[in-house]
C-alpha cells in the first residue's frame, strides 16, 4: 500500500461520526433516561451513559426518529411533563408517555457534547407543523411559538442547524408513506417555507431506505427534481445481517455500501446536470449498522404484545464479526469523505447500539461495535487519504473480487498524526502489509491497536467483556517503509506521529 499527503480525498466532516436516538424500545426510557438509577442527574438522565457517549465523541445525534417521527406530534413533548398526553405510538405499537421530549433531549445532547439533528413529521403532518416546530426551536422571541418555548423555561433558542425532511418516506411500512412525486412536492414546499424562517439551516431530503428498494435510484432522481434548489443533503439508510451464517460473505457487504454510495452520488450529479445547477447535493448516511439478531423477538412484541411502555426491542447483542463489518463500513464512509458529510450509527443506546444497559436500572456496558466506532471517531479527524493498495482478492457466495485488505488513512496535519484503519477480512490467513509512507518523513509508530478474537461469534456482556482492543508491536517503521502484521479477521488502527 502507498499513502501520500498528496493523495487527498477531502477533509473529513466530523459529523460522519454521528449517531441516532429514537423513541423506540429502551433507547430513551431505561436507556439515557432512568430517574431511579444511582447515576441519574437532577433531570433523570444517567450520567454513566453520558460519559460513555462522550468517550465516543459523537458530534451530532438524529432525533426523535426514525419511523417514530411519522406519527410524532411535537407539541405533546413540550411543556409541563405532568400535563403531556400519553399517545399510541403507531410505528412500533408502543405507548409513548412523553416524559422525555424536545427540550429535555436538547439538554441531554448538550451535556453529551453533541448537537441535535432534528427530524420532522412529513408522514401524518406537513408544512405548517414543520414551520411551527422550527419557530419554536430557532426563533429568538416575540412570536407565538418562540414565546411558548420561553414559557416552557427555555429562554435561548436551540439553534438546531440540521433538519431531516421526514424519514424513509419510500417505505410502505412508514406511517403516511408517499409516492416519489407526493414526497418530492411536500418536501419542496416544506423546505422552501422552513428556509424563509431560518435561512441558515441545512436540510436533508429523504433518499432510499436501502439499496434493495424497488424504487432505487429512481426515487432519488424524481424527488431531487423537486427539492434540488432547497436542500443540502439526501439521506441513505442501510443495515446488514448474517442470516446465512457465512462470515466471509458477511464481511464483503461493505462493498455493497460502497456501491450504494457511488450510485447515489451519480444520481445527484445527474440531477445537478439536468438542472444546470451549481451546487453538489451531499450525502447524509443517517442510518447504518448491523441489524438482524433481534428480528423475531421484535415481531412478536409488535404483533402480540402491543402498547407497552419502552418494551425491549431491537436489542441485538453484537458479535466480534459484527464489529469487523462496522469497521469496514466506517472505512467506506471515510473513503467517501468528499460527498458523505454526515452519518449516523443507528442507534446509540440499547436499540441496535454500541452501548447497552441491563434492564430496570442495571449496569451499562460496551458492545463489540463500540470499539471500531470509538477509534474512528477519535483518530479519524483530518484529511482522508486514498490508499493505493495491491491486495489479494477472494470470492464469496454473493460477491466477487473481494479484497482481503480494506484500508484508509487519515492525516491530521494540526496534530502531526497519521492513522491507518485496516481490516483483514480474510478469515483464514494472516497478511503482512507493507506500506510506503515516505511522504511522512520523520514520523514514527505510536501504536498498533488490534481488535481480534478466535471466535467470530464472541460477544460482550455486563461485567463480561471478551472482545476489546489491545496494543501490539505488530508494526515497525524503517526508512519510510511500514511493515504491519494483520492477523486474520482483525480490525487494526496503526498510528504514526512526528
C-alpha positions as CSV (number, residue, x, y, z in Angstrom):
1,X,0.0,0.0,0.0
2,X,1.1,3.6,-0.6
3,X,-0.3,6.6,1.3
4,X,0.8,10.1,0.5
5,X,-0.1,13.6,1.6
6,X,-1.0,14.5,-2.0
7,X,-3.5,11.6,-2.4
8,X,-6.2,13.6,-0.6
9,X,-9.9,12.7,-0.9
10,X,-11.3,15.5,1.3
11,X,-11.4,17.0,4.7
12,X,-13.5,14.7,6.9
13,X,-16.6,16.3,8.3
14,X,-16.7,15.3,12.0
15,X,-20.4,14.7,11.6
16,X,-19.8,11.4,9.9
17,X,-19.3,10.1,13.4
18,X,-22.9,10.9,14.4
19,X,-25.5,8.6,15.9
20,X,-29.2,8.3,16.4
21,X,-31.7,8.1,19.3
22,X,-35.3,7.2,18.5
23,X,-38.3,6.9,20.8
24,X,-38.1,3.1,20.3
25,X,-37.7,0.3,22.8
26,X,-35.4,1.2,25.7
27,X,-33.3,3.8,23.8
28,X,-34.8,6.7,25.8
29,X,-36.6,5.2,28.7
30,X,-34.3,2.9,30.7
31,X,-31.6,3.9,28.3
32,X,-30.4,7.5,28.5
33,X,-33.3,8.4,31.0
34,X,-33.7,6.4,34.2
35,X,-34.5,8.7,37.2
36,X,-34.3,5.7,39.6
37,X,-30.7,4.9,38.6
38,X,-27.9,5.7,41.1
39,X,-26.1,7.8,38.5
40,X,-29.1,9.8,37.4
41,X,-28.7,13.6,37.5
42,X,-31.4,16.1,38.5
43,X,-33.1,15.7,35.1
44,X,-33.3,11.9,35.4
45,X,-30.6,11.2,32.8
46,X,-27.9,8.6,33.5
47,X,-24.6,10.2,33.9
48,X,-22.7,6.9,33.3
49,X,-24.3,6.7,29.9
50,X,-23.4,10.4,29.2
51,X,-19.8,9.5,29.9
52,X,-19.8,6.5,27.6
53,X,-21.3,8.7,24.8
54,X,-18.7,11.4,25.4
55,X,-16.0,8.8,25.1
56,X,-17.3,8.0,21.6
57,X,-17.1,11.8,20.8
58,X,-20.4,11.9,18.9
59,X,-20.8,15.3,17.3
60,X,-24.4,15.0,16.1
61,X,-27.4,12.9,17.1
62,X,-30.5,12.3,15.0
63,X,-33.8,12.6,16.9
64,X,-36.6,11.6,17.6
65,X,-36.8,9.1,14.7
66,X,-36.8,7.0,12.6
67,X,-40.2,5.5,12.0
68,X,-41.4,7.1,15.2
69,X,-41.3,10.6,13.7
70,X,-44.0,9.9,11.1
71,X,-46.7,10.0,13.8
72,X,-44.9,12.4,16.2
73,X,-46.8,15.4,17.4
74,X,-44.0,17.6,18.8
75,X,-46.4,19.7,20.9
76,X,-47.0,16.6,23.0
77,X,-43.4,16.6,24.0
78,X,-43.0,20.1,25.5
79,X,-44.5,22.0,28.4
80,X,-45.1,20.7,31.9
81,X,-44.4,16.9,32.0
82,X,-47.4,16.1,34.1
83,X,-49.7,17.7,31.5
84,X,-48.3,15.9,28.5
85,X,-50.6,13.4,26.8
86,X,-49.9,9.7,26.5
87,X,-50.1,8.6,22.9
88,X,-50.4,5.3,20.9
89,X,-47.1,5.1,19.1
90,X,-48.0,3.5,15.8
91,X,-44.6,2.7,14.2
92,X,-43.6,0.3,16.9
93,X,-47.0,-0.1,18.6
94,X,-45.8,1.1,21.9
95,X,-47.2,3.6,24.5
96,X,-45.4,7.0,24.5
97,X,-45.7,8.8,27.8
98,X,-43.7,11.9,26.6
99,X,-41.7,12.1,29.8
100,X,-38.7,13.0,27.7
101,X,-39.4,15.5,24.9
102,X,-37.7,18.0,22.7
103,X,-36.3,20.4,25.4
104,X,-35.1,17.6,27.6
105,X,-33.4,15.8,24.8
106,X,-31.7,19.1,23.7
107,X,-30.4,19.5,27.2
108,X,-29.1,15.9,27.2
109,X,-27.4,16.3,23.9
110,X,-25.6,19.4,25.1
111,X,-24.4,17.5,28.2
112,X,-23.1,14.8,25.9
113,X,-21.2,17.3,23.8
114,X,-23.4,16.8,20.8
115,X,-25.7,18.7,18.5
116,X,-29.2,17.7,17.5
117,X,-30.2,16.6,14.0
118,X,-34.0,17.1,14.2
119,X,-36.4,15.1,12.1
120,X,-39.8,16.4,11.2
121,X,-43.0,14.6,10.6
122,X,-43.9,14.5,6.9
123,X,-46.0,11.3,7.3
124,X,-49.1,12.4,9.1
125,X,-48.3,16.2,9.1
126,X,-46.9,18.8,6.8
127,X,-45.6,22.3,6.0
128,X,-47.3,24.3,8.8
129,X,-46.3,21.9,11.6
130,X,-42.7,21.8,10.4
131,X,-42.6,25.6,10.4
132,X,-44.2,25.8,13.9
133,X,-41.5,23.4,15.2
134,X,-38.7,25.4,13.6
135,X,-40.1,28.6,15.0
136,X,-40.3,27.0,18.5
137,X,-36.7,25.8,18.3
138,X,-34.8,28.5,16.5
139,X,-36.6,31.9,16.6
140,X,-35.4,34.1,19.4
141,X,-38.6,35.7,20.7
142,X,-41.6,37.8,20.0
143,X,-43.7,35.2,18.2
144,X,-46.3,32.7,19.4
145,X,-44.1,29.6,19.3
146,X,-40.8,31.2,20.3
147,X,-42.6,32.8,23.3
148,X,-44.1,29.4,24.1
149,X,-40.6,27.9,24.3
150,X,-39.6,30.6,26.7
151,X,-42.8,30.0,28.7
152,X,-41.6,26.4,28.9
153,X,-38.4,27.5,30.6
154,X,-36.0,27.6,27.6
155,X,-35.0,31.2,27.2
156,X,-32.4,30.9,24.5
157,X,-33.3,29.2,21.1
158,X,-31.9,25.7,20.5
159,X,-30.5,26.9,17.1
160,X,-30.8,23.5,15.6
161,X,-28.9,23.6,12.3
162,X,-29.7,20.3,10.6
163,X,-33.2,19.1,9.8
164,X,-34.4,15.9,8.2
165,X,-37.5,16.2,5.9
166,X,-39.2,13.1,7.2
167,X,-38.0,9.5,7.4
168,X,-37.9,6.6,4.9
169,X,-40.9,8.0,3.0
170,X,-40.3,5.5,0.2
171,X,-41.1,2.6,2.6
172,X,-44.7,1.1,2.6
173,X,-44.1,0.4,6.3
174,X,-43.9,4.2,7.0
175,X,-47.0,5.9,8.6
176,X,-48.0,8.3,5.8
177,X,-45.9,6.6,3.1
178,X,-45.7,8.8,0.0
179,X,-45.1,8.2,-3.7
180,X,-42.0,9.8,-5.2
181,X,-43.9,12.7,-6.6
182,X,-46.0,13.2,-3.5
183,X,-43.0,13.3,-1.3
184,X,-41.0,15.5,-3.7
185,X,-43.7,18.1,-3.8
186,X,-44.3,18.0,0.0
187,X,-40.5,18.2,0.8
188,X,-40.0,21.0,-1.7
189,X,-42.7,23.2,-0.2
190,X,-41.7,22.4,3.4
191,X,-38.1,23.2,2.7
192,X,-39.0,26.4,1.0
193,X,-41.1,27.6,3.9
194,X,-38.6,26.5,6.6
195,X,-35.7,28.4,4.9
196,X,-37.9,31.6,4.9
197,X,-38.0,31.2,8.7
198,X,-34.3,30.4,9.1
199,X,-32.1,30.6,6.0
200,X,-29.1,29.2,7.9
201,X,-30.5,25.8,8.4
202,X,-29.4,22.7,6.5
203,X,-32.0,20.3,5.1
204,X,-31.8,16.6,4.4
205,X,-34.2,15.2,1.8
206,X,-35.3,11.5,2.2
207,X,-33.5,9.1,-0.1
208,X,-34.0,5.4,-0.4
209,X,-34.3,3.2,2.7
210,X,-31.9,0.7,1.3
211,X,-30.0,-0.4,-1.8
212,X,-32.6,-3.1,-2.3
213,X,-35.7,-0.8,-2.5
214,X,-37.5,-1.4,-5.9
215,X,-37.7,2.3,-6.5
216,X,-34.0,2.9,-6.1
217,X,-32.5,5.0,-7.6
218,X,-35.5,6.5,-9.4
219,X,-36.7,7.7,-6.0
220,X,-33.6,9.9,-5.7
221,X,-33.8,11.4,-9.2
222,X,-37.5,12.0,-9.0
223,X,-37.6,13.6,-5.5
224,X,-34.5,15.7,-6.2
225,X,-36.2,17.1,-9.3
226,X,-38.4,18.9,-6.8
227,X,-36.0,19.5,-3.9
228,X,-32.7,20.3,-5.5
229,X,-32.8,24.0,-5.1
230,X,-33.9,23.9,-1.5
231,X,-32.0,21.0,0.2
232,X,-28.3,20.4,1.0
233,X,-28.2,16.6,1.5
234,X,-30.0,13.4,0.6
235,X,-30.2,10.5,3.1
236,X,-29.2,6.9,2.8
237,X,-30.1,4.0,5.1
238,X,-28.7,0.5,5.1
239,X,-28.5,-2.4,7.6
240,X,-26.7,-5.7,7.1
241,X,-27.2,-9.1,8.6
242,X,-25.6,-12.6,8.5
243,X,-28.7,-14.7,8.4
244,X,-26.9,-17.3,6.3
245,X,-24.1,-17.6,8.9
246,X,-21.5,-17.0,6.2
247,X,-18.8,-14.9,7.7
248,X,-16.8,-14.3,4.5
249,X,-19.8,-13.1,2.6
250,X,-21.0,-11.0,5.5
251,X,-17.6,-9.2,5.7
252,X,-18.0,-8.4,1.9
253,X,-21.2,-6.4,2.4
254,X,-19.3,-3.2,2.9
255,X,-18.7,-3.4,-0.9
256,X,-22.5,-3.1,-1.3
257,X,-22.4,0.0,0.9
258,X,-19.7,1.4,-1.4
259,X,-21.9,0.7,-4.5
260,X,-24.9,2.3,-2.8
261,X,-22.9,5.5,-2.1
262,X,-21.5,5.7,-5.6
263,X,-24.9,5.2,-7.2
264,X,-26.5,8.0,-5.1
265,X,-23.6,10.3,-5.9
266,X,-24.1,9.6,-9.6
267,X,-27.8,10.2,-9.4
268,X,-27.3,13.5,-7.5
269,X,-24.9,14.7,-10.2
270,X,-27.3,13.7,-12.9
271,X,-30.0,15.9,-11.4
272,X,-27.4,18.7,-11.0
273,X,-26.5,18.5,-14.6
274,X,-30.1,18.3,-15.7
275,X,-31.0,21.4,-13.8
276,X,-27.8,23.2,-14.9
277,X,-27.1,23.5,-11.2
278,X,-24.0,24.8,-9.4
279,X,-24.2,23.0,-6.1
280,X,-23.5,19.4,-5.2
281,X,-26.0,17.5,-3.2
282,X,-24.0,15.8,-0.5
283,X,-24.9,12.6,1.4
284,X,-26.2,12.0,4.9
285,X,-25.9,8.3,5.6
286,X,-28.1,8.8,8.7
287,X,-28.9,5.2,9.4
288,X,-26.3,2.4,9.2
289,X,-25.4,-0.6,11.2
290,X,-25.6,-4.4,11.6
291,X,-29.2,-5.4,12.5
292,X,-30.7,-8.9,12.3
293,X,-30.2,-10.7,15.6
294,X,-33.4,-9.5,17.3
295,X,-35.9,-9.6,14.4
296,X,-38.1,-12.5,15.6
297,X,-38.4,-11.1,19.1
298,X,-39.3,-7.6,17.7
299,X,-42.1,-9.1,15.5
300,X,-43.6,-10.9,18.5
301,X,-43.8,-7.7,20.6
302,X,-45.3,-5.5,17.9
303,X,-47.9,-8.2,16.8
304,X,-48.8,-9.9,20.1
305,X,-47.8,-7.6,22.9
306,X,-48.6,-4.0,21.8
307,X,-48.9,-0.8,23.7
308,X,-46.2,-1.4,26.3
309,X,-44.0,1.4,27.6
310,X,-40.5,1.0,26.3
311,X,-40.5,-2.7,25.7
312,X,-37.1,-4.3,24.9
313,X,-36.9,-4.1,21.1
314,X,-34.1,-4.3,18.6
315,X,-31.7,-5.3,21.3
316,X,-29.1,-7.0,19.1
317,X,-26.2,-8.5,21.1
318,X,-23.3,-7.9,18.7
319,X,-20.6,-10.4,17.9
320,X,-16.9,-9.9,17.0
321,X,-17.7,-10.4,13.3
322,X,-20.3,-7.6,13.6
323,X,-17.6,-5.3,14.9
324,X,-15.4,-6.2,11.9
325,X,-18.2,-5.2,9.5
326,X,-18.9,-2.0,11.4
327,X,-15.2,-1.2,11.0
328,X,-15.4,-1.9,7.3
329,X,-18.4,0.4,6.9
330,X,-16.5,3.2,8.7
331,X,-13.6,2.8,6.3
332,X,-16.2,3.0,3.4
333,X,-17.6,6.2,4.8
334,X,-14.2,7.8,5.2
335,X,-13.3,6.9,1.7
336,X,-16.2,8.9,0.5
337,X,-15.5,12.0,2.7
338,X,-15.7,14.2,-0.4
339,X,-19.5,13.6,-0.6
340,X,-20.6,11.9,2.6
341,X,-20.7,14.7,5.1
342,X,-22.9,13.2,7.8
343,X,-23.6,9.7,9.0
344,X,-25.4,8.3,12.0
345,X,-24.7,4.9,13.5
346,X,-28.1,3.6,14.3
347,X,-28.6,3.6,17.2
348,X,-26.7,4.8,20.3
349,X,-28.1,3.1,23.4
350,X,-29.9,-0.3,23.8
351,X,-31.5,-0.3,20.4
352,X,-29.1,-1.9,17.9
353,X,-26.5,0.1,19.8
354,X,-22.8,0.2,20.9
355,X,-23.9,0.9,24.5
356,X,-26.2,-1.4,26.4
357,X,-27.8,-1.3,29.8
358,X,-29.2,-4.1,31.9
359,X,-33.0,-3.8,32.3
360,X,-34.6,-1.9,35.2
361,X,-31.7,0.4,36.1
362,X,-28.9,-2.1,35.8
363,X,-25.3,-1.5,34.8
364,X,-24.0,-0.3,31.4
365,X,-21.5,-2.0,29.1
366,X,-19.8,-1.7,25.8
367,X,-20.8,-3.9,22.9
368,X,-18.2,-5.2,20.4
369,X,-19.1,-2.5,17.9
370,X,-18.3,0.3,20.4
371,X,-14.6,0.0,19.7
372,X,-14.2,0.5,15.9
373,X,-16.6,3.4,16.1
374,X,-14.7,4.9,19.0
375,X,-11.4,4.5,17.2
376,X,-12.7,6.1,14.0
377,X,-14.3,9.0,15.9
378,X,-11.2,9.6,18.0
379,X,-8.5,9.2,15.3
380,X,-10.4,9.7,12.1
381,X,-10.4,13.5,12.2
382,X,-8.5,15.4,9.5
383,X,-8.0,14.7,5.8
384,X,-8.9,11.4,4.3
385,X,-6.1,9.9,2.1
386,X,-6.9,7.5,-0.7
387,X,-4.6,4.4,-0.4
388,X,-3.1,2.8,-3.5
389,X,-3.3,-0.8,-2.5
390,X,-2.3,-4.1,-4.0
391,X,-4.1,-6.9,-2.1
392,X,-5.1,-10.5,-2.7
393,X,-8.8,-11.0,-3.5
394,X,-11.3,-13.7,-3.0
395,X,-14.8,-14.6,-4.0
396,X,-17.7,-15.3,-1.6
397,X,-21.2,-16.7,-2.0
398,X,-22.6,-13.5,-3.4
399,X,-19.6,-11.3,-4.0
400,X,-16.6,-11.4,-6.4
401,X,-13.2,-9.9,-6.2
402,X,-13.4,-9.1,-2.5
403,X,-10.2,-7.5,-1.3
404,X,-8.5,-9.3,1.6
405,X,-7.3,-6.0,3.0
406,X,-9.6,-2.9,3.2
407,X,-7.9,0.2,4.4
408,X,-7.9,4.0,4.5
409,X,-5.6,6.6,6.0
410,X,-6.4,9.9,7.8
411,X,-3.9,12.7,8.1
412,X,-4.3,15.2,10.9
413,X,-1.9,17.9,9.9
414,X,-2.6,20.0,13.0
415,X,-1.6,17.2,15.4
416,X,1.0,15.8,13.0
417,X,-0.6,12.4,13.1
418,X,-1.4,9.7,10.5
419,X,-3.8,6.9,11.3
420,X,-4.3,3.9,9.1
421,X,-7.5,1.9,9.6
422,X,-7.3,-1.6,8.2
423,X,-9.4,-4.8,8.3
424,X,-8.0,-8.1,7.2
425,X,-11.3,-9.8,6.0
426,X,-9.5,-13.0,5.1
427,X,-10.9,-15.2,7.9
428,X,-8.2,-17.9,7.4
429,X,-4.8,-16.2,6.9
430,X,-2.7,-13.5,8.5
431,X,-1.3,-11.0,6.0
432,X,1.8,-8.9,6.0
433,X,1.0,-5.3,4.9
434,X,3.9,-3.2,3.6
435,X,3.1,0.5,3.4
436,X,5.1,3.2,1.7
437,X,4.9,6.2,4.0
438,X,7.9,8.1,2.6
439,X,5.6,11.2,2.3
440,X,5.6,11.4,6.1
441,X,9.3,11.8,6.8
442,X,10.3,11.9,10.4
443,X,7.2,10.0,11.6
444,X,7.4,7.0,14.0
445,X,4.9,4.3,15.1
446,X,3.0,5.5,18.1
447,X,0.9,2.3,18.5
448,X,-0.8,-0.5,16.6
449,X,-4.2,-1.3,18.2
450,X,-5.9,-4.6,17.3
451,X,-9.4,-5.9,17.9
452,X,-9.5,-9.6,17.3
453,X,-10.9,-12.9,18.7
454,X,-10.5,-16.5,17.6
455,X,-14.3,-16.9,18.0
456,X,-16.1,-14.8,15.4
457,X,-19.4,-15.2,17.4
458,X,-17.9,-14.0,20.6
459,X,-19.9,-11.2,22.3
460,X,-19.7,-8.9,25.3
461,X,-22.0,-8.6,28.3
462,X,-22.3,-6.7,31.5
463,X,-19.1,-7.3,33.6
464,X,-18.1,-9.9,31.0
465,X,-16.1,-8.1,28.2
466,X,-14.5,-10.7,26.0
467,X,-13.9,-8.5,22.9
468,X,-11.8,-5.5,23.5
469,X,-8.8,-3.7,21.8
470,X,-5.2,-4.3,22.7
471,X,-2.0,-2.6,21.8
472,X,0.6,-4.7,20.0
473,X,4.1,-4.5,18.5
474,X,2.9,-5.7,15.1
475,X,4.1,-2.6,13.2
476,X,7.6,-1.4,12.6
477,X,8.8,1.6,10.5
478,X,12.2,1.8,8.8
479,X,13.3,4.4,6.2
480,X,9.8,5.1,5.0
481,X,8.6,1.5,4.9
482,X,5.9,0.5,7.4
483,X,5.6,-3.3,8.0
484,X,2.4,-4.4,9.7
485,X,1.2,-7.9,10.5
486,X,-2.6,-8.0,10.2
487,X,-4.0,-11.1,11.8
488,X,-6.8,-13.0,10.1
489,X,-10.2,-11.4,10.7
490,X,-8.9,-8.3,12.6
491,X,-9.6,-4.6,12.9
492,X,-6.3,-2.6,13.0
493,X,-5.6,1.0,14.0
494,X,-2.0,2.0,13.2
495,X,-1.0,5.4,14.4
496,X,2.1,7.4,13.2
497,X,3.2,10.6,14.9
498,X,6.0,13.0,14.4
